């Protein structure tokens, strides 16, 4: 039951799992076991928050059938005009809402795409033609001449046919997912890729390379790779490559982030630098529930909470002791909005919590209740200022 308790604390538990946990806790002999799990979790918490296990126990028994979103501020360093505040575990502070996500268009002066294209999911075919993808329709996409079917779209997913690679030319397509949107693609080998906001994936229509299956990523994506020992799957980013045979993992490599990382859910992967050859002598192998991160040219490997890194695939914003400066970057991608923070001391404030189906205003209002600041939202951007 440890897993269910952890899921409850991180608000990732399903209704069926919550029911199982409640039934288990109704037995008096399980109460002490539950408290031990709570206290062990407290010892590992980065914020050293104090958890009242008795209250947590009673809360689960009184739990309603509604899923709850949790927000808690766990640590604030000394600011110029504010004292240090530490909040309790978010099991006692619950935020309910169910509102549509904000989606806005952002101008990109560095490209030749029209403003409407920049806010849409686009597919660039091998012949140079560009298709705008509407996530609400099913369609068949053909090449520029209209003579060859390239791919089928099933609403929010592209699906490539599984065809033989013999005598096939290596043709790449390029799928671009803007801020505020997500999309899914099934490659010709059966590999499924979920693309996060602000992501570009370049991939072959058919894998014809006899030695490997190569794709190129800018942004973030979750891969479920079909196993093929004779043709390893390699994800190329500007700073790090990931080599797999068959597994589930997340890769994050945004231009405005200092760190490129891979988090393994199951299977085994090897990470190595782009300038290194893919052989047995180089690279770093990671195991499930580990993260390999490349920062300042050096790899580091550590155990992580996998849910934090894959929650986005379910439309969840998941923060765990994250600096506000880093949270802002994720909010910009998730809601497709530019945020100007003129309250520099706020950058170092750390938060933990989850948000789902909430507007950007509601997220900021929760932060605002814990750290006093003002913000102004207009059609172009959000500006944050210190409170007077």
Secondary structure as GFF3:
##gff-version 3
##sequence-region A 1 388
A	DSSP	alpha_helix	2	9	.	.	.	ID=ss1
A	DSSP	alpha_helix	15	25	.	.	.	ID=ss2
A	DSSP	three_ten_helix	28	30	.	.	.	ID=ss3
A	DSSP	alpha_helix	31	44	.	.	.	ID=ss4
A	DSSP	alpha_helix	53	61	.	.	.	ID=ss5
A	DSSP	beta_strand	69	75	.	.	.	ID=ss6
A	DSSP	three_ten_helix	90	92	.	.	.	ID=ss7
A	DSSP	beta_strand	94	95	.	.	.	ID=ss8
A	DSSP	alpha_helix	115	118	.	.	.	ID=ss9
A	DSSP	beta_strand	121	124	.	.	.	ID=ss10
A	DSSP	beta_strand	130	133	.	.	.	ID=ss11
A	DSSP	beta_strand	138	142	.	.	.	ID=ss12
A	DSSP	beta_strand	149	154	.	.	.	ID=ss13
A	DSSP	beta_strand	157	159	.	.	.	ID=ss14
A	DSSP	beta_strand	172	177	.	.	.	ID=ss15
A	DSSP	beta_strand	183	186	.	.	.	ID=ss16
A	DSSP	beta_strand	192	195	.	.	.	ID=ss17
A	DSSP	beta_strand	199	204	.	.	.	ID=ss18
A	DSSP	beta_strand	212	224	.	.	.	ID=ss19
A	DSSP	beta_strand	232	236	.	.	.	ID=ss20
A	DSSP	beta_strand	241	244	.	.	.	ID=ss21
A	DSSP	beta_strand	248	253	.	.	.	ID=ss22
A	DSSP	beta_strand	260	266	.	.	.	ID=ss23
A	DSSP	beta_strand	269	272	.	.	.	ID=ss24
A	DSSP	beta_strand	284	286	.	.	.	ID=ss25
A	DSSP	beta_strand	290	295	.	.	.	ID=ss26
A	DSSP	beta_strand	298	303	.	.	.	ID=ss27
A	DSSP	alpha_helix	306	310	.	.	.	ID=ss28
A	DSSP	three_ten_helix	311	314	.	.	.	ID=ss29
A	DSSP	beta_strand	316	323	.	.	.	ID=ss30
A	DSSP	alpha_helix	324	335	.	.	.	ID=ss31
A	DSSP	beta_strand	338	341	.	.	.	ID=ss32
A	DSSP	three_ten_helix	344	348	.	.	.	ID=ss33
A	DSSP	beta_strand	350	356	.	.	.	ID=ss34
A	DSSP	alpha_helix	360	370	.	.	.	ID=ss35
A	DSSP	beta_strand	373	377	.	.	.	ID=ss36
A	DSSP	beta_strand	381	386	.	.	.	ID=ss37
###
